[in-house]
Amino acid sequence: MTDSTDGERRDLIRQVRQRLEALGRAGLDRIPSPPALPKRGAALLEPPVSTPVLNAAREPAPSRRPVEPPSPTIRNAPASLFSEPELPGPVIAPAERPARLAALAAEVAACTKCPLLASTRTQTVFGEGSPTARLMFIGEAPGETEDHTGRPFVGNAGILLTDMITKGMGLAREDVYIANILKCRPPGNRDPSTEEAANCLPFLERQIAIIRPEFLCLLGSPAAKTLLQTSLGVTRLRGKWHRYRGIATIVTYHPSYLLRTPNAKKETWGDLQMLMKAMGLKLPERKKG
């Protein structure tokens, strides 16, 4: 068997595994037809076309978690979807996710990997939202208000993010999941250092692996650079799709930047509409005239 044939076979196995995980998250127990083996030279980032699920009418998916729409076509991703490492571990059943997240939060609360942050924090800020969220927002680090409350994005930037989610996207804040790269507030609300981000990243990676979101929205350069392993800033990364371990990912401006630079809100709204379209959410109607 040639190397190229081996590669095609591995690609097909990964596609089938990804499809099975998506069906499990949707609550279905019937296996659809596997996607056709891509032709040599074909773009592997084109998602397979969904096929009808057997007995779908008799065994519908839960109302709050409909069958997910096909993933967006990722034409600007830096590498093939299937060349990336997958999320670690098996898919965790939705009923088990709250307990898994609570156990991880307790582990984070006891962390002292960054002595300065551990000695200056009021408390850790783990994250909050739905453990079965389709969409996860990730910022850089807690601020002063978050440090006091233990909740992410509840200060002025958090109010704006909530408006983006509820008024802009038509979702409830409780339906998404919100977290940060760091779980402790850096003194003076400075950006996370490279060492701090590296120390805290494994916690975030485990959060993502438990929740298994379909989409990530990275808020600001620190979040984008850490998860996408790039030196590029938001301006170069926004407006296009990326992949983080197979998850469709966009980058946009951090709400705190939008408070300082209101003119950037128009670009951010464009990013959110791109995300909404991929998620199958209704876009606002354009005003006539």
C-alpha positions, -999 to +999 in steps of 0.1 A: +000+000+000+014+034-010+019+063+014-007+083-004-033+055+000-024+053+037-029+091+040-063+089+023-074+061+046-064+080+077-083+111+065-114+091+059-112+076+094-109+110+110-138+124+090-160+095+102-149+100+138-157+137+136-191+130+122-199+104+149-189+128+177-212+155+162-241+131+161-235+121+197-236+158+208-269+161+190-284+132+209-288+109+179-280+071+180-283+063+143-252+064+121-254+084+088-236+072+057-199+081+059-186+109+037-171+099+004-134+096+002-121+129-011-104+128-045-067+134-046-060+171-046-095+180-033-098+205-005-103+185+028-117+216+045-150+212+025-174+196+051-192+164+040-229+167+030-252+155+058-273+125+050-307+116+065-306+098+098-326+066+101-357+068+123-352+106+128-389+112+128-394+085+155-364+095+176-360+133+173-331+152+187-337+173+219-354+206+212-327+227+227-300+209+208-311+205+171-291+186+146-261+209+140-257+226+106-227+217+085-195+233+095-186+265+076-163+262+046-129+272+059-110+286+030-084+307+048-073+282+075-035+280+078-035+242+075-057+212+067-083+204+093-072+168+095-035+176+100-043+192+134-043+173+167-078+164+178-093+173+212-080+148+238-101+121+253-136+107+244-167+128+242-181+133+277-219+128+281-238+160+286-251+149+320-215+144+333-201+177+321-212+199+350-194+176+375-163+175+353-162+212+350-167+217+388-138+193+395-116+212+371-127+245+387-116+232+421-082+223+407-078+257+392-087+274+425-058+256+442-033+264+414-001+283+424+019+278+391+022+316+388+033+327+423+027+364+416-008+359+403-017+334+431-005+359+458-024+389+443-057+374+432-089+376+453-101+344+437-098+325+404-122+331+376-129+298+360-156+305+334-194+301+332-222+292+308-238+261+293-217+229+295-232+219+262-227+253+245-223+253+207-203+286+210-175+295+234-161+330+238-125+332+251-108+364+263-074+371+278-077+375+316-101+386+343-102+423+353-108+439+387-145+433+388-141+397+377-115+391+404-139+403+430-169+384+417-153+352+404-173+355+372-158+363+337-168+394+317-190+412+342-173+446+342-179+473+315-164+450+288-186+422+300-217+443+297-208+450+261-200+413+254-234+404+269-251+430+245-232+414+216-245+380+225-281+389+234-289+420+213-266+413+184-268+375+180-302+368+196-288+343+221-289+341+259-257+345+278-265+313+296-266+294+262-229+301+254-198+295+275-174+323+284-138+319+297-104+334+295-068+323+288-058+332+324-079+323+354-063+349+376-062+387+372-028+401+362-018+431+383-029+463+368-050+444+342-019+440+320-017+414+292-008+379+303+029+370+300+040+342+278+048+321+308+015+328+325-004+319+294+015+286+291+009+277+327-029+283+324-035+270+289-039+233+299-068+243+321-085+260+292-078+231+269-095+207+293-125+231+295-128+230+257-124+192+256-152+188+282-177+212+265-168+203+229-182+236+214-187+237+176-175+273+174-149+294+192-148+332+192-114+345+203-116+380+218-084+400+213-048+393+204-036+374+235-064+348+231-058+345+194-020+342+196-022+316+224-048+293+209-038+296+173-001+297+179+005+327+158+023+361+160-004+379+140-027+403+157-065+407+155-064+430+124-047+403+103-067+374+118-103+387+119-128+384+090-118+348+081-121+313+095-095+294+114-094+260+131-085+251+167-082+214+170-109+209+144-132+236+159-144+264+136-128+295+150-131+333+144-111+362+159-125+396+167-117+426+188-119+424+226-149+443+241-125+464+262-109+476+229-143+484+215-150+506+245-118+526+237-122+524+199-160+526+190-152+528+153-141+491+154-176+480+164-187+479+128-160+453+119-168+433+150-205+432+140-194+419+106-174+391+124-204+382+145-227+380+114-202+357+098-204+335+129-242+337+130-245+326+094-223+295+100-243+286+132-276+289+113-288+318+133-312+344+119-295+375+106-312+409+113-331+422+083-315+451+065-333+485+069-349+496+037-338+529+023 
